[in-house]
Amino acid sequence: MKRTKLVLGLLAILLTVQIVLARIPKPEEGLGFRVGTERKVADMHQILSYFQKLAKASDRILIKEVGKTTMGNPFIVAIITSPENHKNLEKFRQYQQLLADPRKISDKEAEKIISEGKAVVMINCSIHASEIGASQMSMELAYNLATRNDKKTKEILDSVILLLLPMHNPDGIQMEADWYKKNLGSKYEGSQMPWLYHKYVGHDNNRDWYMFTQVESQLTIKVHNAWHPQIILDMHQMGSKGARIFVPPYVDPYEPNIDPILRQEVAMMGTFIATEMTAEGKTGVMHSIWFDAWTPARAYHHYHGGIRILTELASVKLATPITVKFEELDDYTKKPSVKMPLPWKGGKWTLRDIVDYDYCAAKAVLTNAARLRENWLRNFYRIHKKAVTRTNPPFAFVIPAEQRDFSTAIKMMKVLRMAGVEIHQAEESFWADGHQYPEGTYIVYLAQPYGGFAKALLENQDYPDIREYPGGPLKTPYDVVAHTLPLLMGVDVTRVEKTFKAKTELLSKMIKPEGKVEGVENVFGYMWAHNTNDELVALNRLVNKGYKVLWIAEPLEDNGKTYPSGMMIVNNKKGLLDDLQSIVKDLYVRFEGIEAKSNIKAYELKKVRLGLYKSWTASMDEGWTRWVLEQYEFPYQSVYNKDVRRGNLNQDFDVIIFPDLREEAIMNGIPEERIPPEYAGGIGDIGEKNLKEFVQGGGTIITLNSAAEFAMKRFYLTIENSVADVDRKDFFIPGSILKVLNDTTHPIAYGYERDGALFFRRSPIFAVKEGKSVVKYPVHNPLLSGWVTGEKYLYDKGAIVDVPSGKGKIILIGFPVLYRGQAHATFKYLFNSIYYGAAVLGSGHAN
Ligand SMILES: [Zn+2]
């Protein structure tokens, strides 16, 4: 009897185990097709729903919603490890926190943690949503880790905690899947989507890893900072005719603040993946080409103790297979080399191939992490130990509280703090490098866990001289070469070389002081300065409420004080004081009551009917412009090709912005062979004619960066881009910060000082024969941060030109004025241009 019971009991246990396992659904059960099947793609909802089912069925997987995406969708992370580790998840997370900050533990305690802790791996799938393979693969990876019981899988589950982001850009996955399915079977199957795969920033969502402007960046940083992964696998796709997959090592240069241990780890992991893939018979696996490790915009992790392993797979047409003949392949991939000993022979290439390659790479990363668990943890600890015991100069960066734009200084410090950088504030005055700083000064000491991150972003970049061949042009960097936040944001920061002592407090948050309304009795109006972005937001709020606002166009004397041109005045009326009081609660603006009417020249501002040209070429700059306009409270409307073609633009708009687009893209767009007819073409000749009428009739066109070409050519301006035909060997500025000179008497440069700085990339340089150069390059090398070849081409040339035309204006802003939402110091050029574009210069008086 007892025996029967025992047998029955055992059977029951076995059955339960069976039932639990059987309940874990395969991806194809939910999807109705095998992952990677030709012309089939799982969308965001399907992937989300699959992970929810997996998490319910498996005690190895936990799903967390980190937050909502830009478009309000769930942004999830799947935490995958053994059931035993899941029980102690919080303990392992604490271990990571301790290893990341060696000030909190002894070496002996660290060794204990290293022997007990788990390697933490983060896998980020398909941040670029059209590179969709990894998001599809994530389901298969999770399923196998949830169900397999072989020795290798167990080893991974026991030694590794995997943070899997199945969709690093869920909104984009849904958009891409919808677009693909809509066009499936038509001539446009697999065509490029006519809008960005992130609401605002498209492909630049992977250039945001030190500014964290976008929600998805902030959510990822949240996961990262909670767990401090040692290894981050960032899965992408590239063109179709080269290698099948790129893995690190990267090529030179590395940004100098990245620890050498970490650089070796990148190389070790990259070649391990390459080895495993080649051993599994995967061909076309290549390392050590193209991708460098200079910009932190793509590599937050490199400053936080984690390696970023970039993989780039050869693409198909989303899920539609392609065929590449051997002779069509890029030459470099045809022969075996040190970088790629086993070339691909050409042929059919499918989404399933991408899934297989991605899976193989992910498995290799997890295997390496498991096998070398202790090495990963120990080196992670060593990197941070070096960081906190640093003694090399500089010792600190000092940020004065007295700033021209204090609210932006606060924003900059918030960005640093988001990345784990500690900021102190002086409680008494102190001396550093021979200067005295007052109480309240902010200090960033560099001997701290993420001091390298702070240093990289606060110092000026000196990009190394790496040539394509001796005497040849600079080898093209993979991305931009300057990322100095104080210059980009217009914040005053001082580098301090020698050690100093100060009585300080470690800040637990950044508090922005409130603004102020002063002199409230019997005033004619209120005046405020024009120096900061906050001050322009205040302007927007007042104008949008219907208040009359002026920019004084000459210096003003009031009550014994002199105010410079550009100061803003709002006329008093009932309710204004309440509105100002409410504005100063969240904007750092000081309104000052003025007593008398003033008989001076002033620009009368109005609520601008602002248009932003939106082409179907999916311009990232258009997206960034939308984002910045929304952040700074400028109402706008998108202007499409059909609107420009229809004409009568003065009826709806005062000012139209053309974001950074080539003339060809504006005029002709994408041809009908490549995109459905409703999205094909550009503004065309009729659009050009309508825009001319718009300007003749008093409208203003503002062009950003390369869009100047459109205005110069189509409006027959006698302004030339003096580097249009110059060879890269003679002139090359791959994303640098340059000095400029402002004409501060011109409204576009109101609020600026004479010397300014701007970000230059793929930009024109204006040789001006008509109009007014409001911002110019100096007659000496203007390089502040990054790299310049051929500085002489810039001497005395224009960077912003204001050209009166008919009753309207054309304003050429010849650089990325908003630059990925980072160039806070130059935002105001655009903001000013918008108001100036619709303003009237009154010869009367300021009332
Ligand atoms: Zn990519």
Residues whose N, C-alpha, C, O or C-beta is under 5 A from the ligand:
A	BS01	ZN	H128 E131 H236 Q237
